[in-house]
């Protein structure tokens, strides 16, 4: 892992493109989207409501909240893992 890429935070569109190039594909989780929407999270930069974006490479799921194209702010969070409980 090259930690140099994490010294500065790229704009969302650039980071999203880099994940696509690494083999991540979008996925949709309507339950998680509903929880994010109900949480009332707003963007720290513009005050807008960010959109949940999920990406997976088949083994790892990543979750992001990304603001609109005019703001381009985003945050990463660990997407919840599928429960292993019976």
WOLINMO-V472593 format. One record per pair of residues at least 12 apart in sequence whose C-alpha atoms are under 8 Angstrom apart, sorted by the first residue. I is the first residue (numbers start at 0). J is the second residue. Records with the same first field share a line. If there is no record, write none. Layout:
I=J, J
This chain:
10=71, 72, 73
11=65, 71, 72, 73
12=71
22=56
23=54, 55, 56, 57
24=54, 55, 56
25=52, 53, 54, 55
26=52, 53, 54, 55
27=52, 53
28=53
32=51
35=51
42=66, 72
44=70, 72
45=70
47=66, 67
48=66
49=64, 65, 66, 67, 73
50=64, 65, 66, 67
51=63, 64, 65
52=64, 65
53=78
60=77, 78, 80
61=75, 76, 77, 78
62=75, 76, 77, 78
63=75, 76
64=76
